[in-house]
Amino acid sequence: MSKVFVPPIKCQGIKTKLAEWILAQVTFADDGCWIEPFMGSGVIGFNLRPKSAIFADKNPHLIRFYRAIQSGEITPARAKVFLESEGAKLSNAGQSHFNAVRARFNKEGSPWDFLFLNRSCFNGIIRFNSKGGFNTPYGHKPERFAQAYVTKIVNQIDYVSKAMRNSHWEFVCADFRDIINRATKNDLIYCDPPYLGRHVDYFDSWREVDERDLAALLAKTKALFIISTWHSNQYRKNTSLKKFWSDFTMLTREHFYHVGGKEENRNPMLEALVMNFEPGVSATDFESSREVKQLALMEKPVRYRVTTSVSTSRRHAIKSKC
């Protein structure tokens, strides 16, 4: 992958820097469907650009936004006009205009206002209160919508619009339980749920019972699946991996979260991919390999491979110490 496409809607936990690694594990039948029960930013599916896809999320505003692009309500040209107009108002009025748009959005739910708020709020965080109201504060950047920034967003909308044009993509507001049950043996399910034990506030909460239900559904599916989650950091480990995901293949990779401008405030996290197949196994081979594993279970426990990919800078640091 030469360049990772960044979607027009951002959210916390976006997988932009991990997209190439995740997509390197993806393999499924040409007639299969790409299924994302937790769409979020959609960065993985949008970069894969499958012929058939189901992008689902419980956040209705996210689904409404991409349906608006699909229907032609939101176009690159209209987005340019809208962002320039709202950007000028933000430049003149600052927080008072942001608050006015937020109040309007919480009353009317316009996908246009959702785009504006997402790109002008604090750190692009999508957060809603218990009543379903968008409550992320102002990002305090009145000149946010400079010409170069508007052009970037317009190009992002253009990319998604063109990707949809020759593909069968369905955008669905639904619970993951309903979406996973739609999968067939030729499909691949990619899950990026809230990280249990870390950041679970997005549109609603994520509890241990949800993680348990997700694991149970994926254990029964005939489709291939990949789930993104966290493995550990320097302080603690993700206990749900052993509790719910220990019977599956796991790959890990170090990833840095930039929580501060200073290097000492940048904390490394070991990211994990959990999957019900070995990387490199095609969808047509999946059924036969699963039958072999089921037979093997009668004789002895199956041991699944756990590998760790260390970043280049980290490898150099280790090598210099040896």
Residue pairs with C-beta under 8 A, 6 or more apart in sequence:
1 19
1 20
1 23
1 47
4 16
4 17
4 19
4 20
4 43
4 47
5 43
5 46
5 47
5 156
5 159
6 16
6 43
6 156
7 14
7 41
7 42
7 43
7 46
7 156
7 160
8 115
8 153
8 156
8 157
8 160
9 41
9 42
9 62
9 65
9 114
9 115
9 118
9 126
10 41
10 118
10 119
10 124
10 126
11 40
11 41
11 118
11 124
11 125
11 126
11 202
12 123
12 124
12 125
12 126
12 199
12 202
13 40
13 192
13 194
13 195
13 199
14 40
14 41
14 43
15 22
15 41
15 43
15 44
15 192
15 228
16 41
16 43
17 255
18 228
18 253
18 255
18 271
19 43
19 44
19 47
21 253
21 273
21 309
22 44
22 190
22 226
22 228
22 273
23 44
23 47
23 48
24 279
25 226
25 251
25 273
25 275
25 279
26 48
26 188
26 190
26 226
27 188
27 224
27 279
27 280
27 281
27 282
27 283
28 34
28 186
28 187
28 188
28 224
28 283
29 186
29 282
29 283
29 284
30 51
31 52
31 186
32 50
32 52
32 184
32 186
32 187
32 188
32 223
32 283
33 50
33 52
33 53
33 54
33 183
33 184
33 186
33 187
33 188
34 45
34 48
34 50
34 52
34 53
34 54
34 187
34 188
34 190
35 53
35 54
35 56
35 179
35 180
35 182
35 183
35 187
35 188
35 189
35 190
35 223
36 42
36 44
36 45
36 53
36 54
36 55
36 56
36 189
36 190
36 191
36 192
37 56
37 176
37 179
37 180
37 189
37 191
37 193
38 56
38 57
38 176
38 191
38 192
38 193
38 194
39 45
39 55
39 56
39 57
39 62
39 63
39 171
40 57
40 62
40 192
40 202
42 55
42 66
44 190
44 192
45 53
45 55
45 190
46 159
46 160
46 163
49 163
49 167
50 167
51 167
51 168
52 167
52 168
52 169
53 167
53 168
53 169
53 170
54 169
54 170
54 172
54 179
54 182
55 63
55 66
55 169
55 170
55 171
55 172
56 63
56 171
56 172
56 173
56 174
56 176
56 179
57 63
57 173
57 203
58 173
58 174
58 175
58 176
58 203
58 204
59 126
59 128
59 173
59 202
59 203
60 109
60 173
61 109
61 111
61 114
61 134
62 114
62 126
63 171
63 172
63 173
64 109
64 111
64 114
64 173
65 74
65 111
65 114
65 115
66 160
66 171
67 111
67 171
68 74
68 111
69 75
69 157
69 160
69 161
69 164
70 164
70 169
70 171
73 111
74 111
74 112
74 115
74 157
75 157
75 161
76 154
76 155
76 157
76 158
76 161
79 115
79 153
79 154
79 157
80 150
80 151
80 154
82 112
82 115
82 116
83 115
83 116
83 119
83 145
83 150
83 153
83 154
84 145
84 150
86 97
86 101
86 116
86 145
87 144
87 145
87 146
87 150
88 145
89 97
90 97
90 98
90 120
90 142
90 144
90 145
91 142
91 143
91 145
93 100
94 138
94 140
94 142
95 138
95 140
98 117
98 120
98 121
98 138
99 138
101 113
101 116
101 117
102 113
102 117
102 134
104 110
104 113
105 113
105 114
105 117
105 134
106 133
106 134
114 134
115 153
117 134
117 136
118 124
118 126
119 144
119 145
119 149
119 153
120 138
120 139
120 141
120 144
120 145
121 136
121 137
121 138
121 139
122 136
122 137
122 138
122 139
122 140
123 139
124 139
125 136
126 134
126 136
126 202
126 203
127 134
127 135
127 136
127 201
127 202
128 134
128 135
128 203
128 204
129 135
163 169
172 179
176 191
176 193
176 214
176 217
177 213
177 217
180 189
180 214
180 217
180 218
180 221
181 217
183 189
183 221
183 222
183 223
184 222
184 223
185 222
185 223
185 283
185 286
185 287
186 223
186 283
187 223
187 224
188 223
188 224
188 225
188 226
188 283
189 218
189 221
189 223
189 224
189 225
189 226
190 225
190 226
190 227
190 228
191 214
191 218
191 225
191 226
191 227
191 228
192 227
192 228
193 206
193 210
193 211
193 214
193 227
193 229
194 200
194 201
194 202
194 205
194 206
195 229
195 230
195 238
196 206
196 207
196 208
196 210
196 211
196 229
196 238
196 240
197 230
197 236
197 238
197 239
197 240
198 230
200 206
200 207
208 240
211 240
211 244
212 244
214 227
214 244
215 244
215 245
218 225
218 227
218 276
219 247
219 276
221 276
222 287
224 275
224 276
224 277
224 283
224 286
225 275
225 276
226 273
226 274
226 275
227 245
227 273
227 274
227 275
228 271
228 272
228 273
229 238
229 240
229 241
229 245
229 271
229 272
229 274
230 238
230 269
230 270
230 271
230 272
231 237
231 238
231 241
231 250
231 252
231 269
231 270
231 271
231 272
232 238
232 269
232 270
233 267
233 268
233 269
233 270
234 267
234 268
238 272
241 250
241 272
241 274
245 274
247 302
247 304
248 274
248 275
248 276
248 304
249 274
249 275
249 276
249 277
249 278
249 279
249 304
249 305
249 306
250 272
250 273
250 274
250 275
250 304
250 305
250 306
250 307
251 272
251 273
251 275
251 279
251 306
251 307
251 308
251 309
252 270
252 271
252 272
252 273
252 306
252 307
252 308
252 309
253 270
253 271
253 273
253 308
253 309
253 310
253 311
254 268
254 269
254 270
254 271
254 308
254 309
254 310
254 311
254 314
255 268
255 269
255 270
255 271
256 266
256 267
256 268
256 269
257 266
257 267
257 268
257 269
258 266
259 265
259 266
259 267
260 266
270 308
276 290
277 286
277 289
278 289
278 305
281 289
293 302
296 302
310 318
